[in-house]
Every structure is written in C-alpha cells, then in structure tokens.
C-alpha cells in the first residue's frame, strides 16, 4: 500500500491529501495504529455481542457470554490469528485451528501465538506439541464446538458438509464462506450465522479511520492526550486530598494516561460494533430468499427493520435502520442483496 501511495504521489505532485488515496499503509507512511488486527477485533466484538444476548443463547442451548465457549478457527492468517487471540483473551477456548496442510485439536485450548511460531519454524501446523493432528483441514469444520469461524476461504460451508456441521454459531470471518445451499440447511436447523458483511467489516472500518487521519493530517489523540492526562492527574490529586490515600507513580501512570491513537481507534471500532442503542430485533415472519446467501442484507421486518441472515437476527444500529427506508426504491431488498454481495466480493 505504501508503494501505491508513493506512485500516486509521483503522478500527482503537490496534492495535499495524496496519502488518502489508499489505506492499509505502514504507520510511518500515513497508516493508522490498529489496522492490522482490526478485522479480527471486529469479529471478536460481533461474536461477543451475539453471545451477550441471553434469549438467543438460550434458544441455542448455550449459556450467555463468551467465556468457556469452544471455538474452531479455520485459517491462521491475519484474520484467523487475531480473532483466535481476542477470543482466547475474552475467555473462549480455541480447541482447533485449521490450515491448508491440515488441522490440530486440543480440547484444553490452543495458544495461537505458539501455534504460529511452530508453523513458522516447521512450515506446518501439524505435530504441534500437545495437540492431535487432523489430516484434512475440511474435517476440522465438522468438529463438535460451540463457535465455528471460517476465516480463510469462500465457499467452505456447502450443501454437502453443512448437515455435518455441529457448531451452533457460525461467525463468518472470510468473505462468503457459506454457500446458498448451506445457508438453507442452517436456516432450517436454527443455526446462528453472523454474516460476513457485518462481522468482518472491522478492517474497512479502521481503513475509514485511516482515511480521516490522512485528510486531517493529525494523528488521533495528538491534540487531546496531554490535556486528558493533566485533568486526570488533577482528579487523582483531589482524591488524595480528600481520602489521604497516596497513589504510587505506577498507579498515576495507569489511571491518568490520555487516550492515544490505538486506544481511540479500538474505542471507535468497539462503539461501531456494540453501540449502546443496538437492538436484537425479533425474527421476521417472511421467508428468506434462497438466492440471498452468506451475509447479504435482508428485508425489513414490520417492527422497523432488521437485517437477517439464515434463521437468526443480528443487531443493527439505528442509522442502518433509517437507511432501510421503504420510501426509498434504492433500498429494495433485491437491490441491497446485490450491493452487499458486490461489496463482499470486492
């Protein structure tokens, strides 16, 4: 991406906002902190939001919350690695990781960093200490688990293997990992499918933050960080005066640290995925169009609009609901499905 930006600048000398021509750049070349792990972090936020819905988890026969849920991840690239990392740190148990050469299983849990280093050294994910080898990567998708995260390739869940998928929640990390035939099966079985167009958009969301940074020519947090630190230190001093309790310097650094760029980017990403006004709307009565597969936007429901995927609903922010206006012909379900499919593929 730095090469693209440099080439654009060469052909457009003197253009003030030239760095905004492309995103995903290195930090030193106008990139934004948090972009590399953004897709995986967004997936984690989407999964955690879904697991916090007690009624939906009860319908699936699962307890609410992410803690203790068994997760299978397909792919140990940028997306798979980071979603595995955040899920493990969030209390889930990553029991299996699949790659092109096969998969490994450990019911007690896997450390994605250790697996990543093992693969770098041996050029294979197999024979990881303490794990059982699974020769077929596709067989890992059929393991008994609570959450399946296909984060590698499209068309991995098909009409052929969908009946054998045991996961109750499917979090689409890749673009279009579920075929229309598989979606129909998941719809019939009541499997919760969190679609790619919603779940894996963390990368493009933070790319938008990078674009804003390039247009403003100011790093996030640069103007307010010191002011926040001063205000927070004054508050700590007031607490010390009122209580007689003296904070150590280490505590002062921890409590009175202004928000830097990474903190603000992660905060913005989390807010976009888990806004306080988010709603988990009731299931629409209308039957889903079988042609609209894996992550395409669904039709409005009569309660004000819900985006549906498979057999379950997923949360929609109010601004999305206002976009799905029945008075706007461009938001007809067939048009939305086509546009979402195009964005998913590109």
C-alpha positions as CSV (number, residue, x, y, z in Angstrom):
1,X,0.0,0.0,0.0
2,X,2.9,2.3,0.6
3,X,4.1,1.6,-2.9
4,X,0.7,2.5,-4.3
5,X,0.6,5.8,-2.3
6,X,4.1,6.6,-3.5
7,X,3.2,6.0,-7.1
8,X,0.0,8.1,-6.7
9,X,2.1,11.0,-5.3
10,X,4.6,10.7,-8.1
11,X,1.8,11.1,-10.7
12,X,0.0,13.8,-8.6
13,X,2.8,16.0,-7.2
14,X,1.8,18.7,-4.8
15,X,-1.6,17.2,-3.9
16,X,-2.2,17.9,-0.3
17,X,-4.3,14.8,0.5
18,X,-2.4,12.3,-1.6
19,X,-1.9,9.9,1.3
20,X,-5.6,9.4,1.5
21,X,-5.6,7.7,-1.9
22,X,-5.2,4.2,-0.3
23,X,-5.5,2.7,3.2
24,X,-3.7,-0.2,4.9
25,X,-0.4,1.7,4.8
26,X,2.5,1.2,7.3
27,X,2.4,3.6,10.3
28,X,5.4,5.5,9.1
29,X,3.8,6.1,5.7
30,X,0.5,7.5,6.9
31,X,-1.1,4.4,8.3
32,X,-3.2,4.1,11.5
33,X,-2.4,2.1,14.5
34,X,-4.7,-0.9,15.0
35,X,-5.4,-1.5,11.3
36,X,-3.6,-4.9,11.1
37,X,-5.7,-6.5,13.8
38,X,-8.9,-4.6,13.0
39,X,-10.8,-7.4,11.1
40,X,-10.1,-9.9,13.8
41,X,-11.0,-7.5,16.6
42,X,-14.3,-6.6,14.8
43,X,-15.1,-10.3,14.5
44,X,-14.5,-10.7,18.3
45,X,-16.8,-7.7,19.0
46,X,-19.5,-9.2,16.8
47,X,-19.3,-12.6,18.5
48,X,-19.2,-11.2,22.0
49,X,-22.3,-9.0,21.2
50,X,-24.1,-12.1,19.9
51,X,-23.2,-14.2,22.9
52,X,-24.4,-11.5,25.3
53,X,-28.0,-11.9,24.0
54,X,-29.3,-14.2,26.7
55,X,-32.5,-15.1,24.8
56,X,-30.7,-16.1,21.7
57,X,-28.2,-18.2,23.6
58,X,-31.0,-19.9,25.4
59,X,-32.6,-20.8,22.1
60,X,-29.3,-22.3,21.0
61,X,-28.9,-24.2,24.3
62,X,-25.9,-22.2,25.3
63,X,-25.2,-20.0,28.4
64,X,-24.8,-16.3,27.7
65,X,-21.4,-14.8,27.4
66,X,-18.3,-15.8,25.5
67,X,-16.4,-17.4,28.4
68,X,-16.0,-21.1,28.1
69,X,-17.3,-21.5,24.6
70,X,-15.4,-23.9,22.4
71,X,-14.1,-22.2,19.2
72,X,-12.8,-23.7,16.0
73,X,-10.9,-21.3,13.7
74,X,-10.2,-22.1,10.0
75,X,-7.1,-20.0,8.9
76,X,-4.1,-18.7,10.8
77,X,-3.5,-15.7,8.6
78,X,-4.0,-12.1,9.8
79,X,-7.8,-12.5,10.4
80,X,-7.7,-16.0,11.9
81,X,-4.8,-15.3,14.1
82,X,-6.2,-12.2,15.6
83,X,-9.8,-13.5,16.1
84,X,-8.3,-16.5,17.8
85,X,-6.2,-14.3,20.0
86,X,-9.0,-12.0,21.0
87,X,-11.4,-14.9,21.6
88,X,-8.9,-16.6,23.8
89,X,-8.2,-13.4,25.8
90,X,-12.0,-13.0,26.1
91,X,-12.4,-16.3,27.8
92,X,-13.3,-18.6,24.9
93,X,-11.4,-21.9,24.4
94,X,-9.8,-22.2,20.9
95,X,-9.9,-26.0,20.6
96,X,-8.8,-26.3,17.0
97,X,-7.0,-24.4,14.3
98,X,-7.1,-25.4,10.6
99,X,-4.7,-24.5,7.8
100,X,-4.2,-25.7,4.3
101,X,-1.9,-28.6,5.3
102,X,-4.3,-29.9,8.0
103,X,-5.6,-29.1,11.4
104,X,-4.7,-29.5,15.1
105,X,-7.0,-30.2,18.0
106,X,-6.6,-29.7,21.8
107,X,-9.7,-29.8,23.9
108,X,-7.9,-27.9,26.6
109,X,-7.2,-25.0,24.3
110,X,-4.5,-23.7,21.9
111,X,-2.3,-20.7,22.1
112,X,-2.4,-19.1,18.7
113,X,1.0,-17.4,19.1
114,X,2.7,-20.7,20.0
115,X,1.0,-22.4,17.0
116,X,2.0,-19.5,14.7
117,X,5.6,-19.8,15.8
118,X,5.5,-23.6,15.4
119,X,4.3,-23.2,11.9
120,X,7.0,-20.6,11.0
121,X,9.7,-23.0,12.2
122,X,8.4,-26.2,10.8
123,X,6.4,-24.9,7.8
124,X,3.4,-26.9,9.0
125,X,0.7,-26.5,11.7
126,X,0.8,-30.3,12.2
127,X,2.7,-32.0,15.1
128,X,2.2,-29.1,17.4
129,X,3.1,-30.3,21.0
130,X,0.1,-31.4,23.0
131,X,-2.3,-31.3,20.0
132,X,-3.8,-34.1,17.9
133,X,-3.3,-33.9,14.1
134,X,-6.3,-33.8,11.8
135,X,-5.1,-34.6,8.3
136,X,-8.0,-32.9,6.5
137,X,-8.5,-29.3,7.0
138,X,-12.1,-29.5,6.0
139,X,-12.7,-32.2,8.6
140,X,-12.0,-29.6,11.3
141,X,-15.1,-27.7,10.3
142,X,-17.2,-30.6,11.4
143,X,-15.7,-30.8,14.9
144,X,-18.0,-30.6,17.9
145,X,-17.8,-27.0,19.0
146,X,-19.9,-24.0,20.0
147,X,-18.5,-21.5,17.5
148,X,-17.1,-22.1,14.1
149,X,-15.1,-19.3,12.5
150,X,-14.2,-19.8,8.8
151,X,-11.6,-17.1,8.3
152,X,-9.7,-18.3,5.2
153,X,-11.6,-19.0,2.0
154,X,-15.0,-18.6,0.4
155,X,-17.4,-21.5,-0.2
156,X,-16.2,-23.6,2.7
157,X,-19.6,-24.4,4.1
158,X,-21.6,-26.1,1.4
159,X,-24.7,-28.2,0.9
160,X,-22.5,-31.3,1.1
161,X,-20.9,-30.7,4.5
162,X,-23.5,-28.4,6.2
163,X,-25.5,-31.3,7.6
164,X,-22.4,-32.4,9.5
165,X,-21.5,-29.0,10.9
166,X,-22.1,-29.2,14.7
167,X,-21.4,-25.6,15.6
168,X,-24.3,-23.7,16.9
169,X,-22.8,-20.3,16.0
170,X,-21.0,-19.6,12.7
171,X,-19.0,-16.4,12.6
172,X,-18.1,-15.5,9.0
173,X,-14.5,-14.2,9.0
174,X,-13.8,-14.9,5.4
175,X,-15.8,-13.3,2.5
176,X,-18.7,-15.6,1.5
177,X,-17.7,-18.8,3.3
178,X,-21.3,-20.1,3.3
179,X,-23.0,-21.2,0.0
180,X,-26.7,-20.7,-0.6
181,X,-27.3,-24.4,-0.2
182,X,-25.6,-24.5,3.2
183,X,-27.5,-21.4,4.3
184,X,-30.8,-23.1,3.6
185,X,-29.7,-26.0,5.9
186,X,-28.5,-23.7,8.7
187,X,-31.8,-21.8,8.4
188,X,-33.8,-25.0,8.8
189,X,-31.7,-26.1,11.8
190,X,-31.8,-22.7,13.6
191,X,-28.0,-22.2,13.5
192,X,-27.0,-18.7,14.3
193,X,-24.9,-17.3,11.4
194,X,-23.3,-14.0,11.9
195,X,-22.7,-12.8,8.3
196,X,-19.5,-11.5,6.8
197,X,-21.0,-8.2,5.6
198,X,-21.5,-7.3,9.3
199,X,-18.9,-9.3,11.2
200,X,-15.7,-8.9,9.2
201,X,-16.0,-5.2,8.4
202,X,-13.6,-4.2,11.1
203,X,-10.8,-3.8,8.6
204,X,-12.7,-1.4,6.3
205,X,-14.0,0.5,9.4
206,X,-10.5,1.2,10.6
207,X,-9.4,2.0,7.0
208,X,-12.1,4.7,7.2
209,X,-10.4,6.0,10.3
210,X,-7.0,6.0,8.5
211,X,-8.6,7.9,5.6
212,X,-9.9,10.5,8.1
213,X,-6.4,10.7,9.7
214,X,-4.9,11.3,6.2
215,X,-7.4,14.1,5.4
216,X,-6.9,15.8,8.8
217,X,-3.1,15.5,8.8
218,X,-3.2,15.0,12.5
219,X,-2.6,11.7,14.4
220,X,-5.6,10.7,16.6
221,X,-5.0,11.7,20.2
222,X,-2.3,14.2,19.4
223,X,-4.3,17.3,20.4
224,X,-6.2,16.0,23.4
225,X,-3.9,13.3,25.0
226,X,-1.8,15.7,27.2
227,X,-4.9,17.7,28.2
228,X,-6.6,14.5,29.4
229,X,-3.6,13.4,31.4
230,X,-3.4,16.8,33.2
231,X,-7.2,16.7,34.0
232,X,-7.0,13.1,35.3
233,X,-3.9,13.9,37.4
234,X,-5.8,16.8,39.0
235,X,-8.6,14.4,39.8
236,X,-6.2,11.9,41.4
237,X,-4.7,14.8,43.5
238,X,-8.2,15.8,44.6
239,X,-8.9,12.2,45.6
240,X,-5.6,12.0,47.6
241,X,-6.5,15.2,49.4
242,X,-10.0,14.0,50.3
243,X,-9.0,10.5,51.3
244,X,-5.4,10.7,52.4
245,X,-4.6,7.8,50.2
246,X,-1.5,8.5,48.1
247,X,-1.3,6.9,44.7
248,X,2.0,5.4,43.5
249,X,3.6,6.7,40.4
250,X,2.8,3.5,38.7
251,X,-0.9,3.9,39.6
252,X,-0.8,7.5,38.4
253,X,0.6,6.4,35.0
254,X,-2.1,3.8,34.7
255,X,-5.1,5.9,35.8
256,X,-4.0,9.2,34.3
257,X,-3.0,8.3,30.8
258,X,-4.6,10.2,27.9
259,X,-6.1,8.3,25.0
260,X,-3.5,7.6,22.3
261,X,-4.2,6.7,18.6
262,X,-4.5,3.0,19.2
263,X,-6.9,3.5,22.2
264,X,-9.1,5.8,20.2
265,X,-9.2,3.5,17.1
266,X,-10.1,0.5,19.2
267,X,-12.7,2.5,21.0
268,X,-14.3,3.7,17.7
269,X,-14.3,0.1,16.4
270,X,-15.9,-1.2,19.6
271,X,-18.5,1.6,19.5
272,X,-19.4,0.8,15.9
273,X,-19.9,-2.9,16.6
274,X,-21.5,-2.6,20.1
275,X,-23.4,0.8,20.2
276,X,-25.4,1.3,23.4
277,X,-28.6,1.7,21.4
278,X,-28.2,-1.6,19.5
279,X,-31.2,-3.8,19.2
280,X,-31.6,-7.5,18.7
281,X,-34.8,-7.5,16.7
282,X,-37.3,-10.3,16.6
283,X,-37.2,-12.7,13.7
284,X,-39.1,-11.6,10.6
285,X,-42.0,-13.7,9.5
286,X,-41.1,-13.5,5.9
287,X,-39.2,-16.4,4.3
288,X,-35.7,-15.6,3.2
289,X,-35.0,-15.5,-0.4
290,X,-32.9,-18.7,-1.1
291,X,-30.8,-16.8,-3.6
292,X,-29.6,-14.4,-1.0
293,X,-26.6,-16.2,0.7
294,X,-23.8,-15.6,3.2
295,X,-24.0,-12.1,4.5
296,X,-26.4,-10.4,2.2
297,X,-28.8,-7.8,3.6
298,X,-32.2,-9.0,4.3
299,X,-35.6,-7.4,4.0
300,X,-37.1,-5.0,6.5
301,X,-39.4,-6.6,9.1
302,X,-42.6,-5.0,10.2
303,X,-41.2,-3.8,13.6
304,X,-38.9,-1.2,11.9
305,X,-36.3,-3.1,10.1
306,X,-33.9,-5.9,10.8
307,X,-31.0,-7.4,8.9
308,X,-31.5,-11.1,8.8
309,X,-29.1,-13.9,7.9
310,X,-30.1,-17.6,7.9
311,X,-32.5,-18.3,10.7
312,X,-31.4,-15.7,13.2
313,X,-31.4,-11.9,13.5
314,X,-28.3,-9.9,14.2
315,X,-28.1,-6.4,15.8
316,X,-28.5,-3.3,13.7
317,X,-27.6,0.3,14.7
318,X,-30.4,2.9,14.3
319,X,-28.5,4.6,11.4
320,X,-28.8,1.4,9.5
321,X,-32.4,1.1,10.2
322,X,-33.1,4.6,8.9
323,X,-31.2,3.6,5.7
324,X,-33.6,0.7,5.1
325,X,-36.4,3.1,4.2
326,X,-39.5,1.7,2.4
327,X,-39.9,5.0,0.8
328,X,-36.5,4.7,-0.9
329,X,-36.7,2.5,-4.0
330,X,-32.9,2.0,-3.9
331,X,-33.3,0.1,-0.6
332,X,-35.5,-2.6,-2.1
333,X,-34.2,-6.0,-0.7
334,X,-33.2,-7.2,-4.1
335,X,-31.1,-4.1,-4.7
336,X,-29.5,-4.4,-1.2
337,X,-28.7,-8.0,-1.7
338,X,-26.9,-7.3,-4.9
339,X,-24.9,-4.4,-3.5
340,X,-24.0,-6.3,-0.4
341,X,-22.8,-9.3,-2.5
342,X,-20.7,-7.0,-4.6
343,X,-19.1,-5.4,-1.5
344,X,-18.5,-8.8,-0.1
345,X,-16.6,-10.0,-3.2
346,X,-14.6,-6.8,-3.7
